[in-house]
Amino acid sequence: MTPLIGDGKGRYKVHVIGNSASHSSSSFGARVGTGKSTTGTALAALLGVPYVALDRLYWEPGWKETPFDEFQAKIRKALDQSDKGWVVDGSYSEKGGNMVLEECTDMIWLDPPLLLYFPRIFIRTMSRLFGSTATCSPDCPETFSEVFFSKNSILWWCLSHHWRYRKRGKARLREFGIENGTNEQRRIMRRFGGWGGKLKIWLNDVESMVAGRQKVA
């Protein structure tokens, strides 16, 4: 089995999702440490396609939300920027529709244990709070009160929504799972759980696939 399906014509449109709400109405629900950005950036570099972080398209300065139609237009423009495909990080179906889901050739679900990624969230949040790491979207800073004393705190959001969105991921896997999904026409979804070993192996397989295609070309 090849590490990516593609469209059969050398184009790869990959949707990377994680275990919390990138489409949440809460700004602090937008940033999660399940590894989507790291994996998405690496995968886009290997495939030579644009990396699209939906967080950065959706959030305007000051955590202002982009209206539905405008957000859809931004997504459309991002997906159309290269005829070689794309890698999209995030799931904003409630805010921008199912455009990415409907057009992707591959879906990657990152499902690490909460014990693994919660410390990542804490460290990243502290780094953003003190300005040593770039904000999720331009001019959308963390604040001390929102991190520690708000019901929309990313830390609380992670703990309270992990199982809800993991349940949603399982439902998608039952429908789109690459081995036995109920949607026989679109068995495009892979799950990577555990502590990251299988994900690293898969990325190495993608690298080998790309190298093999380049030799043939």
Backbone bond lengths (Angstrom), bond angles and torsions (degrees), N, CA, C in turn:
res aa  C-N    CA-C-N  psi(-1)  N-CA   C-N-CA  omega(-1)  CA-C   N-CA-C  phi
1 M - - - 1.460 - - 1.523 110.06 -
2 T 1.318 117.05 127.58 1.455 120.38 179.34 1.528 110.27 -70.46
3 P 1.346 117.71 151.66 1.467 120.24 -177.30 1.523 113.70 -69.08
4 L 1.348 117.27 -22.26 1.454 122.13 175.92 1.524 109.13 -136.83
5 I 1.316 116.25 148.21 1.458 120.62 -177.56 1.527 111.25 -87.43
6 G 1.334 116.48 -51.80 1.451 119.95 -176.57 1.522 111.58 69.86
7 D 1.320 115.55 -170.85 1.465 120.25 -178.57 1.518 112.86 -101.85
8 G 1.337 116.21 6.52 1.456 119.83 -178.57 1.511 113.77 84.86
9 K 1.335 116.58 -3.53 1.460 121.71 -179.38 1.530 111.37 -122.38
10 G 1.330 115.42 18.86 1.460 119.33 177.97 1.504 115.20 87.39
11 R 1.335 117.70 8.53 1.466 121.39 178.95 1.527 109.84 -106.71
12 Y 1.332 114.43 137.69 1.451 120.23 -179.41 1.525 109.52 -126.37
13 K 1.313 115.10 122.59 1.458 121.55 178.48 1.527 106.52 -121.05
14 V 1.326 115.02 103.61 1.459 120.74 -168.10 1.522 111.04 -112.23
15 H 1.312 115.95 128.30 1.453 122.65 178.49 1.525 108.35 -106.18
16 V 1.329 117.35 117.99 1.461 122.58 -179.38 1.529 108.56 -105.35
17 I 1.327 116.06 122.34 1.460 120.74 -179.68 1.528 109.91 -124.71
18 G 1.345 115.05 159.51 1.455 120.34 179.66 1.511 111.14 -128.08
19 N 1.341 116.18 -156.18 1.460 120.14 -171.55 1.509 115.15 -106.91
20 S 1.306 118.41 19.86 1.449 118.28 174.39 1.508 108.74 -144.89
21 A 1.324 115.77 177.55 1.458 119.93 -162.86 1.502 113.38 -88.42
22 S 1.314 116.92 98.02 1.454 119.39 169.72 1.512 111.23 -72.68
23 H 1.323 117.03 -16.18 1.457 119.34 179.91 1.517 111.36 -102.83
24 S 1.311 117.65 17.31 1.455 121.02 -179.15 1.519 111.82 -66.38
25 S 1.322 115.91 153.00 1.461 120.15 174.16 1.517 110.82 -75.41
26 S 1.304 116.80 -11.24 1.464 121.25 177.65 1.512 110.26 -89.91
27 S 1.314 117.03 132.17 1.459 119.45 178.19 1.504 111.12 -61.24
28 F 1.339 117.59 -33.14 1.447 119.42 -176.85 1.515 112.25 -79.80
29 G 1.327 117.21 -6.67 1.452 119.88 172.89 1.516 111.51 -81.54
30 A 1.314 116.86 -4.05 1.460 119.86 -172.26 1.516 113.16 -85.16
31 R 1.343 117.27 -14.07 1.449 117.85 -169.98 1.513 110.94 -123.42
32 V 1.313 115.62 111.97 1.446 119.82 -174.46 1.517 110.57 -132.51
33 G 1.337 116.79 145.75 1.452 121.17 -173.89 1.504 115.74 -95.90
34 T 1.345 117.98 33.83 1.458 120.03 -179.29 1.523 112.43 -77.94
35 G 1.326 118.13 -6.23 1.461 121.00 175.67 1.511 114.69 102.68
36 K 1.338 118.07 11.36 1.466 120.06 -177.75 1.512 112.33 -61.91
37 S 1.322 117.52 -46.98 1.461 119.83 -175.64 1.524 111.02 -67.50
38 T 1.331 116.78 -41.16 1.470 120.42 179.13 1.522 110.73 -64.07
39 T 1.318 116.01 -48.25 1.464 120.53 180.00 1.523 110.87 -66.27
40 G 1.331 116.50 -44.52 1.451 120.25 -178.62 1.512 112.98 -62.23
41 T 1.332 116.45 -42.80 1.468 120.72 179.20 1.523 110.75 -63.78
42 A 1.334 116.62 -45.07 1.467 120.91 -179.65 1.523 110.85 -63.97
43 L 1.326 116.53 -42.74 1.462 120.82 -178.45 1.523 111.32 -65.90
44 A 1.337 116.89 -42.66 1.460 120.48 178.82 1.523 111.20 -61.96
45 A 1.336 116.31 -39.34 1.466 120.21 178.91 1.530 110.66 -64.57
46 L 1.324 116.98 -40.64 1.466 120.48 179.66 1.527 111.20 -65.08
47 L 1.333 116.31 -40.82 1.465 120.83 -176.60 1.523 112.95 -84.29
48 G 1.328 116.93 -14.66 1.461 120.32 -177.94 1.504 112.99 69.97
49 V 1.343 115.40 38.08 1.471 121.05 -179.10 1.523 109.23 -125.26
50 P 1.337 118.57 163.92 1.460 120.73 179.08 1.530 112.18 -66.09
51 Y 1.319 115.41 144.28 1.459 122.00 171.60 1.526 107.43 -100.83
52 V 1.318 116.83 125.06 1.461 122.32 -176.41 1.526 109.33 -118.16
53 A 1.328 117.36 113.97 1.455 122.35 175.54 1.530 108.11 -96.98
54 L 1.308 116.91 112.08 1.463 120.06 -176.20 1.526 112.22 -64.26
55 D 1.328 117.25 -28.07 1.470 119.76 174.88 1.521 111.03 -52.84
56 R 1.318 115.67 -46.39 1.460 120.50 -174.47 1.523 111.93 -72.75
57 L 1.318 117.42 -24.03 1.457 120.47 175.84 1.526 110.97 -79.80
58 Y 1.315 116.38 -33.42 1.462 119.68 -172.53 1.523 114.26 -83.58
59 W 1.327 116.84 -42.02 1.464 119.34 -172.60 1.519 111.96 -90.28
60 E 1.319 115.32 120.49 1.451 122.61 174.72 1.532 108.75 -87.48
61 P 1.340 118.54 164.40 1.470 120.54 179.50 1.526 112.45 -50.08
62 G 1.339 114.82 139.34 1.455 120.45 -179.01 1.521 113.45 78.19
63 W 1.339 116.70 20.84 1.462 122.93 -179.26 1.529 112.38 60.26
64 K 1.320 115.62 35.91 1.460 120.06 175.36 1.526 109.07 -83.63
65 E 1.329 116.20 131.36 1.454 120.98 -178.22 1.532 111.28 -80.44
66 T 1.328 115.75 141.95 1.459 121.26 177.73 1.529 109.73 -82.75
67 P 1.335 118.60 131.30 1.467 121.01 178.59 1.532 111.54 -57.78
68 F 1.324 116.03 153.77 1.460 122.94 -173.32 1.527 112.43 -52.33
69 D 1.322 117.79 -55.12 1.468 120.79 -176.07 1.526 111.74 -62.92
70 E 1.319 116.34 -40.00 1.456 120.45 179.32 1.524 111.11 -66.99
71 F 1.323 115.93 -39.66 1.456 120.45 178.65 1.526 110.69 -65.17
72 Q 1.332 116.81 -41.84 1.462 120.13 176.83 1.531 110.85 -59.50
73 A 1.322 116.04 -41.33 1.466 119.79 179.26 1.529 111.07 -64.02
74 K 1.324 116.75 -38.94 1.471 120.78 177.43 1.529 110.73 -63.77
75 I 1.328 115.59 -43.46 1.465 119.52 179.35 1.519 110.16 -62.85
76 R 1.335 116.44 -46.59 1.459 120.74 -179.86 1.525 111.59 -56.91
77 K 1.321 116.11 -44.64 1.457 120.89 179.99 1.529 110.81 -63.53
78 A 1.337 116.60 -40.78 1.461 120.72 -179.62 1.524 111.44 -66.27
79 L 1.329 116.89 -39.35 1.465 120.48 -179.10 1.524 111.90 -71.58
80 D 1.320 116.80 -26.16 1.464 120.81 -175.78 1.531 113.73 -92.43
81 Q 1.334 116.96 2.38 1.461 118.23 -173.92 1.528 113.75 -73.83
82 S 1.325 118.05 -15.67 1.465 119.89 178.93 1.518 109.55 -143.23
83 D 1.324 116.88 136.60 1.462 119.93 178.13 1.524 112.04 -83.60
84 K 1.347 116.82 1.75 1.469 121.09 178.27 1.518 112.47 -90.06
85 G 1.361 116.31 -11.96 1.452 119.14 -179.46 1.512 111.80 122.14
86 W 1.331 116.62 -160.53 1.464 121.48 -177.70 1.520 109.89 -166.64
87 V 1.328 114.83 166.14 1.464 122.32 168.69 1.524 106.24 -126.67
88 V 1.327 116.94 120.51 1.462 122.10 -178.19 1.521 109.68 -111.20
89 D 1.324 115.12 130.37 1.459 123.21 179.51 1.521 108.68 -106.19
90 G 1.343 115.98 117.68 1.453 120.03 174.88 1.516 113.35 117.96
91 S 1.339 115.30 159.86 1.461 121.08 -179.26 1.517 108.80 -132.27
92 Y 1.312 116.31 102.67 1.457 122.09 -177.29 1.524 111.04 -115.32
93 S 1.307 117.71 41.94 1.460 120.43 -174.01 1.526 112.47 -60.14
94 E 1.338 117.41 -35.16 1.456 119.75 -179.09 1.525 111.85 -75.85
95 K 1.319 117.05 -19.16 1.460 121.21 -177.17 1.523 113.17 -104.47
96 G 1.345 116.60 -21.99 1.458 118.78 -175.64 1.513 114.71 -141.27
97 G 1.324 117.01 10.64 1.453 119.95 178.95 1.517 112.85 83.74
98 N 1.329 115.44 -173.56 1.469 122.07 -174.30 1.520 113.49 -102.88
99 M 1.312 117.60 24.49 1.455 121.69 -176.76 1.531 112.41 -53.67
100 V 1.335 116.13 -48.68 1.463 120.22 -177.55 1.523 110.58 -66.48
101 L 1.330 116.42 -46.12 1.456 120.78 179.85 1.519 111.99 -59.70
102 E 1.319 116.56 -41.54 1.463 120.67 -176.67 1.526 112.67 -71.78
103 E 1.336 117.41 -28.01 1.459 119.98 -174.44 1.524 114.54 -101.25
104 C 1.328 117.59 -13.37 1.466 118.43 -175.91 1.526 111.24 -68.47
105 T 1.325 114.97 146.88 1.464 121.17 175.29 1.524 111.02 -94.38
106 D 1.330 116.19 -19.04 1.459 122.22 -179.04 1.528 108.75 -144.94
107 M 1.324 115.90 142.39 1.458 120.74 175.68 1.532 108.68 -125.50
108 I 1.334 115.82 129.65 1.458 121.63 -179.09 1.522 108.93 -115.95
109 W 1.323 116.21 118.58 1.468 121.63 178.87 1.522 109.17 -103.57
110 L 1.323 115.96 115.12 1.458 121.34 176.93 1.530 107.90 -91.65
111 D 1.320 115.69 114.95 1.460 122.21 -172.41 1.537 111.16 -127.15
112 P 1.346 117.40 59.21 1.460 119.61 179.63 1.523 111.18 -75.03
113 P 1.331 117.99 161.48 1.466 120.40 177.00 1.524 111.02 -63.76
114 L 1.323 115.58 146.30 1.459 120.66 176.73 1.525 110.77 -55.72
115 L 1.321 116.25 -36.63 1.467 121.46 -179.77 1.521 111.66 -61.21
116 L 1.330 116.93 -28.23 1.464 120.74 179.80 1.520 111.33 -81.48
117 Y 1.334 117.66 -47.18 1.456 117.44 -170.38 1.524 115.09 -92.07
118 F 1.341 118.73 -16.78 1.464 117.80 177.65 1.531 112.17 -62.89
119 P 1.340 119.39 -43.34 1.465 118.34 175.73 1.528 112.90 -59.67
120 R 1.324 117.60 -34.47 1.461 121.08 176.78 1.526 110.19 -61.44
121 I 1.344 114.99 -43.93 1.460 119.45 179.95 1.520 110.56 -62.09
122 F 1.317 115.91 -44.22 1.464 120.01 -178.64 1.527 110.75 -61.02
123 I 1.329 116.02 -48.05 1.471 120.29 -178.58 1.522 110.74 -64.35
124 R 1.326 116.93 -44.14 1.466 120.34 -179.37 1.527 111.15 -64.69
125 T 1.335 115.73 -40.47 1.460 119.81 179.59 1.521 110.87 -63.40
126 M 1.330 116.79 -42.97 1.465 120.51 178.04 1.525 110.67 -63.19
127 S 1.326 116.11 -38.44 1.468 120.04 179.80 1.519 110.71 -64.98
128 R 1.320 116.23 -40.42 1.467 119.65 178.33 1.516 111.03 -70.56
129 L 1.323 115.40 -38.25 1.462 119.82 -179.18 1.519 110.99 -60.71
130 F 1.336 116.69 -38.56 1.462 121.15 -177.60 1.529 113.01 -97.65
131 G 1.341 116.26 8.42 1.457 120.57 171.44 1.508 116.95 79.76
132 S 1.328 117.87 12.77 1.470 119.74 -179.21 1.517 113.05 -92.20
133 T 1.339 116.64 -7.19 1.461 122.58 177.00 1.526 108.57 -131.33
134 A 1.317 115.90 143.25 1.464 120.26 -178.68 1.521 111.26 -61.00
135 T 1.318 116.25 147.68 1.456 121.34 178.39 1.527 111.03 -68.16
136 C 1.321 115.07 162.36 1.459 121.39 -179.98 1.521 111.39 -57.32
137 S 1.318 116.55 -42.23 1.451 123.51 177.36 1.524 107.25 -141.18
138 P 1.333 119.25 151.66 1.462 120.74 -175.87 1.528 113.40 -52.36
139 D 1.331 115.01 132.94 1.468 122.04 177.22 1.525 113.12 60.07
140 C 1.348 115.94 34.60 1.465 121.67 174.44 1.534 107.78 -123.79
141 P 1.335 116.72 75.86 1.460 120.15 -174.26 1.524 113.27 -78.79
142 E 1.336 115.30 157.55 1.454 121.84 169.58 1.529 107.87 -78.18
143 T 1.326 115.96 154.94 1.458 120.02 172.07 1.522 108.36 -130.94
144 F 1.327 116.23 151.20 1.460 121.50 -176.58 1.524 111.05 -60.19
145 S 1.326 117.04 -43.90 1.461 120.17 -176.94 1.525 111.99 -65.64
146 E 1.335 116.90 -38.50 1.452 119.92 -178.57 1.522 111.93 -73.83
147 V 1.323 116.73 -32.92 1.461 120.37 179.44 1.520 111.48 -69.74
148 F 1.337 116.87 -41.63 1.459 119.83 -171.32 1.529 115.27 -108.36
149 F 1.330 118.31 -19.93 1.454 118.75 -172.28 1.528 114.08 -126.42
150 S 1.312 117.92 5.36 1.459 121.09 -178.79 1.526 110.61 -103.90
151 K 1.325 115.56 147.14 1.462 119.48 175.26 1.527 110.99 -67.58
152 N 1.342 116.83 -16.36 1.460 121.87 177.76 1.523 112.58 -95.21
153 S 1.313 117.41 12.16 1.460 121.20 178.18 1.519 110.25 -54.38
154 I 1.326 117.13 136.42 1.449 121.06 177.85 1.522 111.06 -59.44
155 L 1.333 117.26 -34.16 1.458 120.24 -178.90 1.530 110.54 -67.53
156 W 1.323 116.06 -46.41 1.460 119.68 177.89 1.522 110.69 -67.90
157 W 1.335 116.17 -39.19 1.466 120.45 179.73 1.520 110.68 -58.10
158 C 1.291 116.30 -44.57 1.464 120.84 -179.29 1.529 111.00 -60.03
159 L 1.330 116.53 -48.05 1.457 120.94 -177.47 1.525 112.21 -67.18
160 S 1.325 116.89 -35.76 1.459 120.22 -174.38 1.528 113.88 -87.85
161 H 1.346 118.18 -17.11 1.464 120.38 -176.04 1.523 114.31 -115.11
162 H 1.311 117.56 -5.02 1.466 120.15 -176.84 1.523 111.70 -54.06
163 W 1.322 117.90 -51.96 1.459 120.76 -173.75 1.521 111.72 -70.93
164 R 1.318 116.54 -32.75 1.472 120.14 177.91 1.515 110.93 -61.81
165 Y 1.323 116.77 -45.94 1.457 119.58 -176.35 1.525 112.12 -81.92
166 R 1.316 116.27 -21.69 1.454 118.39 171.84 1.532 109.72 -69.03
167 K 1.325 116.51 -36.67 1.462 121.12 176.33 1.526 109.87 -62.96
168 R 1.335 116.56 -40.73 1.464 119.93 177.54 1.524 110.69 -64.62
169 G 1.329 116.71 -39.96 1.457 119.88 177.77 1.518 111.90 -61.94
170 K 1.323 116.99 -40.57 1.465 120.86 178.53 1.524 110.94 -63.40
171 A 1.329 115.40 -39.07 1.467 118.98 179.08 1.524 110.66 -64.25
172 R 1.327 116.64 -41.38 1.467 119.89 177.63 1.522 110.86 -64.78
173 L 1.333 116.20 -38.49 1.459 119.80 -179.57 1.521 110.55 -64.54
174 R 1.324 116.66 -38.59 1.465 119.08 177.24 1.524 111.25 -62.10
175 E 1.334 116.09 -33.12 1.464 119.33 -179.24 1.519 112.67 -83.97
176 F 1.341 116.80 -44.25 1.467 120.37 -171.31 1.537 113.95 -110.70
177 G 1.335 118.11 2.87 1.463 121.12 -176.30 1.513 113.13 -51.84
178 I 1.323 116.53 135.34 1.457 121.21 -171.26 1.528 112.90 -66.18
179 E 1.319 117.21 -23.74 1.462 119.30 -177.22 1.526 112.65 -92.02
180 N 1.315 117.41 -44.70 1.468 118.55 -175.38 1.525 112.90 -147.08
181 G 1.330 118.07 35.54 1.457 121.11 177.63 1.510 111.78 -61.83
182 T 1.324 116.15 147.30 1.462 119.83 -179.32 1.528 112.15 -68.93
183 N 1.343 117.07 -23.80 1.462 120.80 176.91 1.536 107.82 -86.44
184 E 1.300 115.98 91.71 1.464 120.54 -173.09 1.521 112.97 -65.14
185 Q 1.323 117.73 -22.41 1.457 121.27 179.70 1.522 112.63 -81.92
186 R 1.345 116.83 -18.42 1.467 119.56 -176.47 1.532 110.97 -136.83
187 R 1.292 116.41 62.26 1.463 121.16 174.05 1.526 107.80 -87.50
188 I 1.330 115.20 84.80 1.462 121.09 -167.18 1.523 113.42 -125.29
189 M 1.329 117.74 2.02 1.468 120.06 -169.42 1.521 112.34 -105.72
190 R 1.346 114.71 131.13 1.454 122.04 174.23 1.527 109.38 -115.68
191 R 1.319 116.46 143.22 1.465 122.35 176.74 1.523 109.42 -112.05
192 F 1.355 115.10 135.78 1.460 120.93 174.04 1.523 108.14 -125.21
193 G 1.325 115.44 109.28 1.453 121.53 177.49 1.515 109.99 -106.72
194 G 1.330 116.10 -150.78 1.453 120.16 176.89 1.516 113.02 66.28
195 W 1.320 115.43 -151.41 1.460 121.39 -172.11 1.518 113.57 -107.16
196 G 1.316 117.30 14.41 1.454 120.56 171.46 1.515 116.16 107.81
197 G 1.328 117.76 -8.03 1.461 120.31 -177.77 1.517 112.93 -62.95
198 K 1.323 116.94 -46.40 1.465 120.87 -178.53 1.527 111.21 -67.70
199 L 1.332 116.06 -33.50 1.469 119.70 178.09 1.521 110.53 -65.03
200 K 1.326 117.51 -41.85 1.469 121.39 178.44 1.524 110.44 -62.98
201 I 1.324 116.07 -42.60 1.466 119.77 178.87 1.527 110.02 -61.92
202 W 1.334 115.85 -42.64 1.462 119.82 179.97 1.523 111.55 -63.19
203 L 1.323 118.25 -42.68 1.464 120.76 177.79 1.525 110.83 -62.63
204 N 1.324 117.02 -36.86 1.468 120.29 175.63 1.526 110.32 -64.45
205 D 1.327 116.13 -38.17 1.468 119.85 177.73 1.529 111.12 -65.38
206 V 1.339 116.04 -38.76 1.466 119.82 176.36 1.522 110.02 -62.20
207 E 1.328 116.17 -44.01 1.461 120.63 178.80 1.529 110.70 -59.18
208 S 1.327 116.73 -42.69 1.469 120.88 178.93 1.522 110.60 -65.92
209 M 1.335 117.09 -39.32 1.455 120.89 178.12 1.518 111.14 -61.13
210 V 1.337 116.07 -45.25 1.461 120.70 -179.93 1.522 110.38 -63.80
211 A 1.323 116.40 -44.21 1.474 120.60 179.32 1.520 110.63 -61.08
212 G 1.327 116.98 -40.11 1.462 120.83 178.66 1.512 112.08 -64.76
213 R 1.320 116.48 -40.16 1.471 120.48 178.66 1.519 110.66 -65.85
214 Q 1.331 116.68 -37.99 1.464 120.38 179.84 1.532 111.23 -66.17
215 K 1.334 116.52 -36.08 1.467 119.88 178.59 1.524 110.89 -66.66
216 V 1.334 115.16 -40.71 1.469 120.02 179.33 1.517 110.73 -64.91
217 A 1.379 115.08 -40.03 1.457 119.60 -179.86 1.519 111.12 -67.97
